[in-house]
Amino acid sequence: MDRESQIMLAARERCLSLPECRETGSWGHPNFRAGKRTYVTFEWIQGRPSIAFRVGAADVERLLGRKGSFLTPYGRGQWVSLWADGRVSWKLVASLIEQSYRTVALKGMIAILDGT
């Protein structure tokens, strides 16, 4: 299995491990939802695989300073994507999955995640 597939598989497993998460297919690619709200997507942009994350405004600027990241074209400044076909930090991806989930999840879902 190539590195790109390994990253996508690990990201999918992490997304689906979060409370009340489900995978849907929309716009021709997998989306992961916390309840009704999308928080991570896998997609091809300019012929390259990427993972998009829903983050807060302050985090958008911070993340855009990282190599391999870009503003998600459709995200109205609320989404940041990482190219998934090069060197990707799994620690960063896992952190962004949880941060993105917390951005859109309901309080009860976050309480379950936190074990409270």
All heavy atoms as an XYZ file, in Angstrom:
921
protein
N       0.858     -1.183      0.000
C       0.000      0.000      0.000
C       0.902      1.243      0.000
O       1.855      1.323      0.759
C      -0.882     -0.037      1.254
C      -1.847      1.125      1.333
S      -2.898      1.158      2.814
C      -3.702     -0.401      2.754
N       0.590      2.209     -0.865
C       1.411      3.414     -0.936
C       1.125      4.347      0.257
O       0.141      4.182      0.976
C       1.216      4.141     -2.264
C      -0.202      4.629     -2.498
O      -0.999      4.691     -1.546
O      -0.516      4.974     -3.652
N       2.020      5.288      0.451
C       1.928      6.204      1.606
C       0.610      6.987      1.592
O      -0.017      7.170      2.622
C       3.121      7.158      1.599
C       3.090      8.125      2.749
C       4.478      8.326      3.319
N       4.514      9.390      4.286
C       4.179      9.240      5.568
N       3.780      8.072      6.011
N       4.244     10.250      6.404
N       0.205      7.456      0.432
C      -1.053      8.209      0.299
C      -2.234      7.379      0.810
O      -3.062      7.851      1.591
C      -1.254      8.586     -1.161
C      -2.631      9.040     -1.529
C      -2.813      9.043     -3.032
O      -1.855      9.347     -3.768
O      -3.932      8.736     -3.458
N      -2.298      6.116      0.401
C      -3.386      5.237      0.839
C      -3.312      4.976      2.338
O      -4.343      4.905      3.010
C      -3.333      3.911      0.077
O      -3.540      4.130     -1.301
N      -2.105      4.824      2.868
C      -1.936      4.604      4.304
C      -2.440      5.794      5.107
O      -3.134      5.620      6.105
C      -0.464      4.352      4.639
C       0.045      3.033      4.145
C       1.541      2.888      4.351
O       2.264      3.848      4.598
N       2.019      1.663      4.233
N      -2.106      7.006      4.662
C      -2.558      8.218      5.357
C      -4.080      8.313      5.306
O      -4.737      8.579      6.311
C      -1.916      9.485      4.748
C      -0.423      9.533      5.060
C      -2.615     10.753      5.223
C      -0.073      9.790      6.503
N      -4.667      8.087      4.142
C      -6.119      8.173      3.997
C      -6.814      7.116      4.846
O      -7.821      7.408      5.502
C      -6.531      8.023      2.532
C      -6.035      9.138      1.650
S      -6.764     10.722      2.063
C      -6.618     11.564      0.517
N      -6.295      5.900      4.859
C      -6.900      4.833      5.660
C      -6.823      5.166      7.151
O      -7.809      5.028      7.882
C      -6.220      3.496      5.373
C      -6.781      2.292      6.118
C      -8.249      2.067      5.777
C      -5.969      1.055      5.790
N      -5.668      5.613      7.602
C      -5.511      5.973      9.018
C      -6.411      7.149      9.385
O      -7.014      7.167     10.471
C      -4.045      6.306      9.311
N      -6.520      8.130      8.492
C      -7.392      9.283      8.753
C      -8.854      8.833      8.816
O      -9.604      9.275      9.686
C      -7.200     10.354      7.672
N      -9.250      7.964      7.921
C     -10.626      7.439      7.919
C     -10.921      6.727      9.239
O     -11.953      6.958      9.862
C     -10.819      6.485      6.746
C     -12.166      5.771      6.769
C     -12.375      4.871      5.562
N     -12.937      5.692      4.500
C     -12.390      5.897      3.320
N     -11.252      5.311      3.017
N     -12.982      6.666      2.429
N     -10.021      5.870      9.671
C     -10.212      5.146     10.934
C     -10.331      6.108     12.109
O     -11.178      5.929     12.978
C      -9.075      4.156     11.157
C      -9.128      2.967     10.235
C      -7.945      2.039     10.376
O      -7.128      2.207     11.312
O      -7.821      1.128      9.542
N      -9.487      7.132     12.131
C      -9.538      8.100     13.226
C     -10.862      8.865     13.195
O     -11.497      9.057     14.231
C      -8.352      9.067     13.149
C      -8.363     10.141     14.192
C      -8.214      9.559     15.594
N      -8.316     10.617     16.571
C      -9.013     10.540     17.698
N      -9.624      9.430     18.032
N      -9.077     11.557     18.513
N     -11.264      9.327     12.030
C     -12.537     10.052     11.922
C     -13.689      9.199     12.430
O     -14.511      9.659     13.230
C     -12.810     10.459     10.475
S     -11.800     11.813      9.871
N     -13.756      7.950     11.984
C     -14.871      7.085     12.333
C     -14.858      6.642     13.792
O     -15.862      6.142     14.300
C     -14.916      5.881     11.395
C     -15.257      6.220      9.942
C     -15.122      4.983      9.058
C     -16.646      6.830      9.832
N     -13.749      6.858     14.474
C     -13.671      6.494     15.893
C     -14.278      7.566     16.798
O     -14.492      7.329     17.982
C     -12.212      6.255     16.308
O     -11.503      7.483     16.420
N     -14.577      8.731     16.246
C     -15.112      9.835     17.046
C     -16.625      9.687     17.238
O     -17.317      9.140     16.373
C     -14.759     11.169     16.385
C     -13.257     11.425     16.274
C     -12.982     12.659     15.438
C     -12.619     11.559     17.647
N     -17.143     10.170     18.374
C     -18.574     10.009     18.676
C     -19.488     10.573     17.580
O     -19.270     11.675     17.091
C     -18.759     10.801     19.978
C     -17.416     10.816     20.610
C     -16.437     10.866     19.455
N     -20.478      9.780     17.227
C     -21.522     10.160     16.277
C     -20.985     10.605     14.918
O     -21.583     11.433     14.233
C     -22.442     11.218     16.872
C     -23.179     10.720     18.106
C     -24.188     11.706     18.637
O     -24.934     12.291     17.836
O     -24.228     11.886     19.867
N     -19.845     10.036     14.539
C     -19.275     10.344     13.225
C     -19.779      9.319     12.218
O     -19.972      8.156     12.534
C     -17.755     10.303     13.263
S     -17.041     10.506     11.618
N     -19.975      9.800     11.003
C     -20.322      8.890      9.912
C     -19.665      9.400      8.638
O     -19.364     10.583      8.494
C     -21.822      8.756      9.754
C     -22.540     10.015      9.393
C     -24.066      9.795      9.436
N     -24.777     11.041      9.444
C     -24.989     11.807      8.376
N     -24.549     11.447      7.216
N     -25.656     12.939      8.482
N     -19.434      8.463      7.745
C     -18.857      8.794      6.447
C     -19.975      8.875      5.425
O     -20.853      8.020      5.386
C     -17.852      7.725      6.035
C     -17.177      8.006      4.704
C     -16.105      6.998      4.357
O     -15.702      6.191      5.219
O     -15.664      7.022      3.204
N     -19.954      9.927      4.636
C     -20.918     10.080      3.553
C     -20.155     10.375      2.269
O     -19.004     10.807      2.306
C     -21.906     11.237      3.827
O     -21.179     12.468      3.878
C     -22.665     11.022      5.116
N     -20.793     10.150      1.174
C     -20.224     10.515     -0.112
C     -20.975     11.713     -0.656
O     -22.189     11.652     -0.828
N     -20.285     12.792     -0.833
C     -20.888     13.997     -1.411
C     -19.871     14.647     -2.335
O     -18.677     14.615     -2.069
C     -21.262     14.991     -0.309
O     -22.180     14.438      0.586
N     -20.358     15.256     -3.367
C     -19.497     15.972     -4.319
C     -18.402     15.067     -4.890
O     -17.332     15.517     -5.234
C     -18.891     17.222     -3.676
C     -19.911     18.108     -3.083
C     -20.828     18.878     -3.741
C     -20.152     18.311     -1.687
N     -21.625     19.545     -2.840
C     -21.228     19.208     -1.562
C     -19.571     17.819     -0.524
C     -21.726     19.610     -0.353
C     -20.072     18.220      0.686
C     -21.134     19.112      0.755
N     -18.668     13.755     -4.937
C     -17.733     12.827     -5.545
C     -16.581     12.378     -4.685
O     -15.626     11.792     -5.196
N     -16.630     12.626     -3.383
C     -15.544     12.186     -2.510
C     -16.064     11.931     -1.096
O     -17.148     12.379     -0.741
C     -14.411     13.214     -2.493
C     -14.837     14.608     -2.178
N     -15.070     15.043     -0.898
C     -15.096     15.668     -2.973
C     -15.435     16.314     -0.923
N     -15.471     16.721     -2.171
N     -15.285     11.195     -0.277
C     -15.708     10.912      1.096
C     -15.700     12.160      1.972
O     -14.794     12.987      1.893
C     -14.665      9.918      1.610
C     -13.953      9.418      0.410
C     -14.045     10.501     -0.617
N     -16.730     12.266      2.798
C     -16.846     13.337      3.788
C     -17.119     12.683      5.136
O     -17.821     11.682      5.210
C     -18.026     14.256      3.468
C     -17.827     14.991      2.181
O     -17.120     15.975      2.122
N     -18.443     14.493      1.113
N     -16.615     13.288      6.189
C     -16.852     12.777      7.530
C     -17.615     13.832      8.303
O     -17.231     15.000      8.316
C     -15.521     12.422      8.194
C     -14.830     11.328      7.431
C     -13.976     11.631      6.391
C     -15.101     10.002      7.710
C     -13.381     10.629      5.636
C     -14.521      8.994      6.965
C     -13.655      9.306      5.934
N     -18.708     13.384      8.913
C     -19.619     14.298      9.589
C     -19.727     13.975     11.068
O     -19.815     12.813     11.446
C     -21.007     14.221      8.963
C     -21.011     14.699      7.536
C     -22.382     14.532      6.915
N     -22.321     14.891      5.525
C     -23.038     15.856      4.979
N     -23.894     16.541      5.696
N     -22.916     16.129      3.705
N     -19.762     15.031     11.863
C     -20.082     14.942     13.285
C     -21.545     15.346     13.363
O     -21.871     16.520     13.188
C     -19.204     15.890     14.102
N     -22.422     14.375     13.541
C     -23.844     14.678     13.433
C     -24.150     15.059     11.997
O     -23.896     14.297     11.076
N     -24.621     16.280     11.792
C     -24.977     16.747     10.445
C     -23.905     17.607      9.789
O     -24.033     17.992      8.638
C     -26.277     17.548     10.509
C     -27.465     16.715     10.910
C     -28.721     17.544     10.932
C     -29.910     16.707     11.340
N     -31.148     17.480     11.353
N     -22.840     17.932     10.532
C     -21.858     18.892     10.020
C     -20.563     18.215      9.574
O     -19.974     17.430     10.310
C     -21.583     19.942     11.081
C     -22.880     20.695     11.435
C     -22.664     21.811     12.379
N     -21.938     22.874     11.689
C     -21.365     23.886     12.322
N     -21.449     23.980     13.632
N     -20.719     24.806     11.656
N     -20.117     18.544      8.394
C     -18.884     17.986      7.844
C     -17.676     18.614      8.530
O     -17.628     19.824      8.729
C     -18.818     18.240      6.324
O     -19.967     17.648      5.721
C     -17.559     17.661      5.713
N     -16.694     17.769      8.856
C     -15.481     18.286      9.490
C     -14.188     17.850      8.804
O     -13.147     18.482      8.991
C     -15.452     17.972     10.992
C     -15.285     16.518     11.346
C     -14.039     16.000     11.677
C     -16.368     15.669     11.368
C     -13.888     14.676     12.017
C     -16.230     14.353     11.720
C     -14.985     13.855     12.044
O     -14.841     12.539     12.380
N     -14.220     16.796      7.995
C     -13.049     16.362      7.227
C     -13.546     15.845      5.888
O     -14.581     15.180      5.816
C     -12.266     15.240      7.963
C     -11.195     14.625      7.066
C     -11.615     15.759      9.235
N     -12.790     16.140      4.831
C     -13.090     15.571      3.513
C     -11.801     15.093      2.871
O     -10.721     15.633      3.118
C     -13.773     16.579      2.565
O     -12.848     17.593      2.199
C     -14.991     17.202      3.194
N     -11.932     14.066      2.049
C     -10.837     13.618      1.192
C     -11.221     14.043     -0.208
O     -12.357     13.814     -0.629
C     -10.699     12.094      1.190
C     -10.368     11.461      2.498
C     -10.548     10.107      2.659
C      -9.867     12.184      3.564
C     -10.238      9.477      3.855
C      -9.555     11.569      4.762
C      -9.745     10.202      4.903
N     -10.297     14.614     -0.935
C     -10.644     15.032     -2.287
C      -9.410     15.193     -3.145
O      -8.291     15.232     -2.644
C     -11.430     16.337     -2.258
C     -10.724     17.448     -1.545
C     -11.667     18.581     -1.183
O     -12.769     18.655     -1.723
O     -11.268     19.393     -0.362
N      -9.657     15.272     -4.434
C      -8.603     15.510     -5.413
C      -8.740     16.954     -5.878
O      -9.812     17.371     -6.300
C      -8.738     14.555     -6.592
C      -8.351     13.160     -6.207
C      -9.120     12.260     -5.526
C      -7.102     12.535     -6.445
N      -8.416     11.101     -5.331
C      -7.173     11.238     -5.888
C      -5.925     12.936     -7.070
C      -6.113     10.346     -5.948
C      -4.879     12.036     -7.135
C      -4.965     10.762     -6.573
N      -7.653     17.699     -5.772
C      -7.611     19.083     -6.238
C      -6.403     19.215     -7.158
O      -5.298     18.821     -6.784
C      -7.513     20.065     -5.047
C      -8.773     19.956     -4.182
C      -7.312     21.500     -5.547
C      -8.753     20.815     -2.937
N      -6.629     19.715     -8.325
C      -5.568     19.863     -9.322
C      -4.852     18.529     -9.567
O      -3.641     18.470     -9.721
C      -4.567     20.941     -8.889
C      -5.186     22.295     -8.737
C      -4.237     23.323     -8.129
O      -3.111     23.022     -7.746
N      -4.710     24.549     -8.042
N      -5.634     17.433     -9.537
C      -5.071     16.119     -9.803
C      -4.281     15.507     -8.660
O      -3.632     14.478     -8.850
N      -4.340     16.117     -7.476
C      -3.579     15.615     -6.320
C      -4.524     15.310     -5.156
O      -5.478     16.049     -4.928
C      -2.563     16.666     -5.854
C      -1.497     16.980     -6.877
C      -0.563     18.045     -6.374
N       0.220     17.562     -5.226
C       1.015     18.346     -4.504
N       1.122     19.636     -4.792
N       1.687     17.846     -3.494
N      -4.232     14.252     -4.388
C      -5.069     13.932     -3.228
C      -4.802     14.892     -2.075
O      -3.667     15.316     -1.846
C      -4.642     12.511     -2.867
C      -3.218     12.441     -3.315
C      -3.147     13.301     -4.560
N      -5.869     15.231     -1.371
C      -5.722     16.133     -0.223
C      -6.741     15.769      0.848
O      -7.711     15.060      0.580
C      -5.915     17.592     -0.651
O      -7.242     17.808     -1.075
N      -6.484     16.263      2.050
C      -7.411     16.119      3.161
C      -7.733     17.532      3.629
O      -6.826     18.327      3.904
C      -6.800     15.330      4.328
C      -6.275     13.971      3.869
C      -7.827     15.150      5.447
C      -5.511     13.222      4.936
N      -9.019     17.847      3.722
C      -9.464     19.176      4.148
C     -10.024     19.099      5.563
O     -10.708     18.142      5.912
C     -10.527     19.716      3.197
N      -9.729     20.133      6.354
C     -10.140     20.202      7.756
C     -10.862     21.518      8.013
O     -10.415     22.574      7.567
C      -8.916     20.151      8.677
C      -8.030     18.973      8.424
C      -6.980     19.052      7.520
C      -8.251     17.776      9.090
C      -6.159     17.962      7.282
C      -7.440     16.681      8.862
C      -6.385     16.777      7.951
N     -11.924     21.468      8.789
C     -12.672     22.670      9.201
C     -12.036     23.179     10.486
O     -11.996     22.472     11.491
C     -14.138     22.284      9.427
C     -14.996     23.358     10.051
C     -15.290     24.465      9.063
N     -16.415     25.256      9.476
C     -16.351     26.233     10.388
N     -15.234     26.519     10.983
N     -17.438     26.918     10.681
N     -11.491     24.377     10.457
C     -10.789     24.928     11.620
C     -11.229     26.362     11.896
O     -11.842     27.004     11.048
C      -9.252     24.870     11.434
C      -8.762     23.436     11.363
C      -8.814     25.627     10.190
N     -10.891     26.854     13.069
C     -11.193     28.228     13.430
C     -10.320     29.213     12.666
O      -9.259     28.864     12.142
N     -10.759     30.457     12.620
C     -10.068     31.495     11.843
C      -8.604     31.661     12.246
O      -7.731     31.806     11.392
C     -10.813     32.817     11.980
N      -8.318     31.651     13.533
C      -6.935     31.831     13.993
C      -6.044     30.683     13.517
O      -4.869     30.892     13.189
C      -6.893     31.943     15.509
N      -6.608     29.486     13.452
C      -5.832     28.327     13.026
C      -5.587     28.307     11.528
O      -4.599     27.746     11.070
C      -6.523     27.045     13.470
C      -6.516     26.909     14.980
O      -5.469     27.177     15.592
O      -7.566     26.565     15.547
N      -6.478     28.922     10.755
C      -6.274     28.982      9.307
C      -4.939     29.652      9.011
O      -4.104     29.113      8.283
C      -7.431     29.733      8.601
C      -7.086     30.015      7.151
C      -8.723     28.940      8.697
N      -4.713     30.812      9.581
C      -3.469     31.548      9.320
C      -2.246     30.754      9.763
O      -1.248     30.690      9.048
C      -3.503     32.908     10.019
C      -4.520     33.860      9.431
C      -4.314     34.108      7.947
O      -3.157     34.297      7.508
O      -5.314     34.091      7.207
N      -2.332     30.148     10.933
C      -1.201     29.371     11.462
C      -0.885     28.197     10.539
O       0.268     27.950     10.208
C      -1.534     28.880     12.870
C      -0.461     28.019     13.510
C      -0.861     27.555     14.908
N      -2.087     26.774     14.937
C      -2.165     25.465     14.676
N      -1.090     24.794     14.346
N      -3.322     24.843     14.750
N      -1.905     27.494     10.104
C      -1.697     26.314      9.268
C      -1.218     26.652      7.869
O      -0.460     25.887      7.268
C      -2.978     25.498      9.204
C      -3.352     24.812     10.514
C      -4.786     24.308     10.470
C      -2.382     23.684     10.816
N      -1.638     27.789      7.350
C      -1.208     28.161      6.004
C       0.290     28.429      5.924
O       0.865     28.406      4.841
C      -2.007     29.357      5.495
C      -3.461     29.050      5.175
C      -4.190     30.319      4.750
C      -3.583     27.966      4.123
N       0.926     28.639      7.057
C       2.369     28.828      7.080
C       3.151     27.529      6.968
O       4.370     27.549      6.821
N       2.480     26.401      7.014
C       3.132     25.096      6.940
C       3.278     24.646      5.489
O       2.370     24.821      4.684
C       2.327     24.043      7.686
C       2.221     24.285      9.169
C       1.496     23.145      9.839
N       2.268     21.924      9.761
C       3.078     21.477     10.733
N       3.190     22.148     11.850
N       3.741     20.348     10.574
N       4.396     24.049      5.194
C       4.625     23.501      3.859
C       3.603     22.390      3.589
O       3.310     21.589      4.458
C       6.039     22.933      3.761
C       6.389     22.434      2.396
C       7.812     21.961      2.330
C       8.089     21.462      0.920
N       9.437     20.949      0.789
N       3.045     22.364      2.401
C       2.099     21.335      2.011
C       0.662     21.634      2.368
O      -0.215     20.811      2.154
N       0.416     22.829      2.919
C      -0.964     23.190      3.260
C      -1.438     24.311      2.346
O      -0.637     25.057      1.796
C      -1.076     23.607      4.725
O      -0.372     24.803      4.949
N      -2.751     24.411      2.191
C      -3.321     25.467      1.349
C      -4.750     25.729      1.782
O      -5.396     24.883      2.422
C      -3.242     25.108     -0.135
C      -3.962     23.838     -0.504
C      -5.263     23.873     -0.997
C      -3.350     22.603     -0.352
C      -5.928     22.715     -1.337
C      -4.005     21.426     -0.695
C      -5.301     21.487     -1.188
N      -5.233     26.886      1.446
C      -6.614     27.248      1.742
C      -7.526     26.424      0.833
O      -7.362     26.422     -0.382
C      -6.822     28.740      1.503
C      -8.108     29.352      2.032
C      -8.182     29.208      3.556
C      -8.174     30.823      1.654
N      -8.457     25.695      1.421
C      -9.371     24.869      0.644
C     -10.193     25.781     -0.269
O     -10.781     26.753      0.205
C     -10.279     24.059      1.587
O      -9.443     23.353      2.513
C     -11.140     23.083      0.819
N     -10.216     25.504     -1.573
C     -10.840     26.427     -2.531
C     -12.285     26.815     -2.230
O     -12.697     27.933     -2.478
C     -10.751     25.666     -3.855
C      -9.612     24.732     -3.688
C      -9.608     24.357     -2.233
N     -13.083     25.906     -1.704
C     -14.498     26.190     -1.497
C     -14.823     26.564     -0.061
O     -15.969     26.785      0.269
C     -15.333     24.957     -1.869
C     -14.889     23.753     -1.082
C     -15.278     23.579      0.247
C     -14.025     22.821     -1.640
C     -14.830     22.504      0.983
C     -13.579     21.754     -0.907
C     -13.989     21.600      0.402
O     -13.531     20.543      1.141
N     -13.872     26.604      0.824
C     -14.137     26.656      2.254
C     -14.423     28.003      2.872
O     -14.525     28.119      4.085
N     -14.564     29.050      2.074
C     -14.870     30.393      2.582
C     -13.953     30.812      3.729
O     -14.378     31.440      4.692
C     -16.332     30.486      3.012
C     -17.301     30.296      1.876
C     -18.702     30.372      2.362
N     -18.925     29.301      3.321
C     -20.034     28.621      3.458
N     -21.051     28.918      2.721
N     -20.145     27.666      4.336
N     -12.703     30.386      3.646
C     -11.721     30.770      4.657
C     -11.823     30.011      5.964
O     -11.136     30.334      6.923
N     -12.662     28.974      6.005
C     -12.843     28.193      7.228
C     -12.250     26.790      7.122
O     -12.336     26.017      8.067
C     -14.331     28.075      7.555
C     -14.987     29.415      7.790
C     -16.487     29.271      7.967
O     -17.115     28.333      7.482
N     -17.066     30.214      8.676
N     -11.667     26.465      6.004
C     -11.102     25.141      5.765
C      -9.659     25.275      5.298
O      -9.337     26.157      4.498
C     -11.888     24.408      4.687
C     -13.239     23.958      5.109
C     -14.368     24.724      5.242
C     -13.612     22.640      5.479
N     -15.413     23.955      5.658
C     -14.986     22.663      5.813
C     -12.927     21.424      5.554
C     -15.668     21.524      6.210
C     -13.612     20.295      5.936
C     -14.975     20.354      6.274
N      -8.820     24.360      5.782
C      -7.434     24.263      5.331
C      -7.204     22.828      4.880
O      -7.685     21.886      5.520
C      -6.441     24.636      6.452
C      -5.020     24.340      6.053
C      -6.593     26.102      6.822
N      -6.493     22.669      3.787
C      -6.199     21.339      3.254
C      -4.710     21.044      3.324
O      -3.883     21.967      3.301
C      -6.647     21.245      1.792
O      -8.040     21.354      1.683
N      -4.396     19.759      3.378
C      -3.020     19.272      3.303
C      -2.919     18.344      2.107
O      -3.814     17.513      1.891
C      -2.643     18.472      4.555
C      -2.678     19.165      5.892
C      -2.334     18.163      7.002
C      -1.715     20.329      5.928
N      -1.842     18.468      1.340
C      -1.617     17.508      0.269
C      -1.330     16.163      0.923
O      -0.597     16.089      1.904
C      -0.443     17.921     -0.605
C      -0.673     19.181     -1.374
C       0.043     20.333     -1.291
C      -1.690     19.426     -2.355
N      -0.473     21.275     -2.151
C      -1.529     20.751     -2.822
C      -2.721     18.650     -2.882
C      -2.369     21.296     -3.782
C      -3.552     19.202     -3.843
C      -3.369     20.514     -4.285
N      -1.899     15.100      0.372
C      -1.733     13.768      0.956
C      -0.815     12.874      0.131
O      -0.697     11.691      0.415
C      -3.102     13.102      1.107
N      -0.148     13.434     -0.857
C       0.710     12.615     -1.709
C       2.193     12.850     -1.467
O       3.038     12.332     -2.169
C       0.379     12.842     -3.183
C       0.543     14.297     -3.609
O       0.781     15.166     -2.752
O       0.405     14.562     -4.821
N       2.508     13.606     -0.462
C       3.909     13.848     -0.124
C       4.164     13.489      1.325
O       3.445     12.684      1.917
N       5.141     14.111      1.888
C       5.461     13.866      3.283
C       4.395     14.530      4.156
O       4.180     15.730      4.088
C       6.836     14.445      3.589
C       7.281     14.172      4.985
C       8.711     14.550      5.164
N       9.395     13.299      5.425
C      10.674     13.111      5.313
N      11.429     14.071      4.889
N      11.206     11.962      5.622
N       3.703     13.715      4.946
C       2.624     14.195      5.803
C       2.898     13.735      7.224
O       3.206     12.566      7.454
C       1.257     13.639      5.340
C       0.146     14.092      6.256
C       0.963     14.053      3.905
N       2.783     14.631      8.157
C       2.948     14.279      9.562
C       1.649     13.670     10.074
O       0.619     14.349     10.125
C       3.294     15.532     10.372
O       3.074     15.302     11.755
N       1.695     12.378     10.460
C       0.495     11.748     10.989
C       0.060     12.445     12.270
O      -1.131     12.607     12.527
C       0.680     10.257     11.222
C      -0.504      9.715     11.959
C      -0.522      9.217     13.219
C      -1.859      9.714     11.514
N      -1.815      8.883     13.580
C      -2.656      9.178     12.546
C      -2.496     10.113     10.348
C      -4.029      9.033     12.448
C      -3.874      9.970     10.252
C      -4.616      9.441     11.288
N       1.008     12.871     13.077
C       0.679     13.578     14.321
C      -0.144     14.827     14.012
O      -1.144     15.111     14.676
C       1.961     13.940     15.068
C       1.740     14.536     16.423
C       3.062     14.783     17.133
C       2.841     15.413     18.485
N       4.101     15.631     19.204
N       0.243     15.577     12.993
C      -0.501     16.769     12.586
C      -1.891     16.388     12.074
O      -2.888     17.003     12.456
C       0.258     17.546     11.510
C      -0.472     18.746     10.908
C      -0.763     19.798     11.977
C       0.333     19.340      9.757
N      -1.976     15.366     11.222
C      -3.272     14.949     10.675
C      -4.207     14.537     11.807
O      -5.365     14.968     11.857
C      -3.105     13.816      9.639
C      -4.455     13.215      9.255
C      -2.373     14.329      8.400
N      -3.733     13.719     12.731
C      -4.568     13.267     13.849
C      -5.037     14.448     14.697
O      -6.200     14.523     15.099
C      -3.803     12.261     14.705
N      -4.143     15.386     14.926
C      -4.488     16.579     15.702
C      -5.543     17.413     14.972
O      -6.501     17.897     15.588
C      -3.229     17.407     15.961
O      -3.548     18.629     16.559
N      -5.380     17.580     13.671
C      -6.337     18.367     12.896
C      -7.704     17.681     12.802
O      -8.734     18.353     12.799
C      -5.792     18.661     11.501
C      -4.679     19.695     11.449
C      -4.072     19.759     10.054
C      -5.173     21.051     11.898
N      -7.716     16.365     12.748
C      -8.994     15.646     12.731
C      -9.762     15.963     14.007
O     -10.935     16.326     13.967
C      -8.784     14.125     12.573
C      -8.326     13.806     11.144
C     -10.065     13.354     12.931
C      -7.858     12.382     10.942
N      -9.093     15.842     15.154
C      -9.786     16.109     16.411
C     -10.172     17.580     16.538
O     -11.286     17.912     16.959
C      -8.949     15.694     17.609
C      -9.714     15.876     18.900
C      -9.057     15.263     20.108
O      -8.357     14.253     19.980
O      -9.262     15.821     21.202
N      -9.275     18.469     16.174
C      -9.575     19.908     16.245
C     -10.763     20.246     15.354
O     -11.660     20.997     15.754
C      -8.346     20.699     15.817
C      -8.533     22.186     15.828
C      -7.283     22.902     15.338
O      -6.213     22.326     15.217
N      -7.422     24.167     15.048
N     -10.791     19.681     14.153
C     -11.878     19.938     13.220
C     -13.198     19.391     13.769
O     -14.236     20.056     13.686
C     -11.532     19.291     11.874
O     -12.459     19.616     10.897
N     -13.152     18.201     14.326
C     -14.332     17.609     14.948
C     -14.857     18.528     16.048
O     -16.043     18.837     16.107
C     -13.961     16.234     15.521
C     -15.075     15.551     16.257
C     -15.998     14.768     15.586
C     -15.205     15.678     17.635
C     -17.037     14.129     16.265
C     -16.224     15.047     18.315
C     -17.132     14.274     17.635
O     -18.149     13.657     18.311
N     -13.975     18.995     16.911
C     -14.382     19.860     18.014
C     -14.957     21.188     17.513
O     -15.776     21.809     18.181
C     -13.210     20.121     18.950
C     -12.831     18.911     19.779
C     -11.605     19.184     20.647
N     -11.233     18.026     21.413
C     -11.778     17.683     22.578
N     -12.714     18.433     23.112
N     -11.382     16.593     23.206
N     -14.550     21.615     16.333
C     -15.052     22.859     15.753
C     -16.537     22.754     15.399
O     -17.267     23.736     15.537
C     -14.227     23.243     14.506
O     -12.858     23.428     14.900
C     -14.736     24.511     13.849
N     -16.980     21.578     14.963
C     -18.358     21.447     14.484
C     -19.262     20.607     15.376
O     -20.478     20.670     15.248
C     -18.406     20.888     13.041
C     -17.582     21.740     12.097
C     -17.983     19.439     12.980
N     -18.700     19.787     16.257
C     -19.499     18.854     17.062
C     -20.337     19.582     18.106
O     -19.957     20.657     18.595
C     -18.587     17.844     17.746
N     -21.454     18.964     18.455
C     -22.297     19.483     19.524
C     -21.627     19.244     20.880
O     -20.790     18.343     21.022
C     -23.658     18.784     19.493
C     -24.464     18.963     18.204
C     -25.709     18.080     18.241
C     -24.824     20.414     17.998
N     -22.018     20.030     21.873
C     -21.414     19.918     23.208
C     -21.505     18.507     23.771
O     -20.555     18.015     24.378
C     -22.071     20.907     24.172
C     -21.725     22.340     23.885
C     -22.430     23.277     24.860
C     -22.163     24.724     24.496
N     -22.864     25.651     25.387
N     -22.634     17.844     23.569
C     -22.799     16.481     24.072
C     -21.833     15.502     23.427
O     -21.336     14.577     24.078
N     -21.540     15.707     22.141
C     -20.600     14.845     21.432
C     -19.191     15.056     21.962
O     -18.436     14.102     22.151
C     -20.691     15.135     19.929
C     -22.051     14.784     19.352
S     -22.412     15.599     17.787
C     -21.287     14.787     16.685
N     -18.858     16.303     22.242
C     -17.539     16.612     22.792
C     -17.410     16.032     24.205
O     -16.358     15.520     24.576
C     -17.264     18.121     22.748
C     -17.175     18.576     21.284
C     -15.996     18.481     23.520
C     -17.131     20.060     21.067
N     -18.482     16.103     24.979
C     -18.467     15.528     26.334
C     -18.202     14.022     26.265
O     -17.437     13.483     27.073
C     -19.780     15.817     27.055
N     -18.805     13.340     25.297
C     -18.553     11.911     25.130
C     -17.087     11.678     24.766
O     -16.430     10.798     25.324
C     -19.481     11.308     24.054
C     -20.936     11.342     24.527
C     -19.065      9.880     23.695
C     -21.953     11.044     23.444
N     -16.567     12.477     23.846
C     -15.167     12.376     23.450
C     -14.248     12.557     24.645
O     -13.272     11.831     24.828
C     -14.836     13.413     22.362
C     -13.409     13.449     21.858
C     -13.043     12.141     21.171
C     -13.217     14.626     20.917
N     -14.576     13.518     25.496
C     -13.746     13.820     26.671
C     -13.997     12.879     27.842
O     -13.324     12.972     28.866
C     -13.966     15.273     27.113
C     -13.439     16.281     26.099
O     -12.591     15.897     25.272
O     -13.901     17.439     26.140
N     -15.011     12.032     27.702
C     -15.321     11.094     28.759
C     -15.991     11.729     29.974
O     -15.887     11.236     31.087
N     -16.669     12.854     29.748
C     -17.348     13.540     30.862
C     -18.849     13.441     30.758
O     -19.411     13.065     29.785
C     -16.973     15.024     30.912
O     -17.311     15.643     29.663
C     -15.505     15.196     31.187
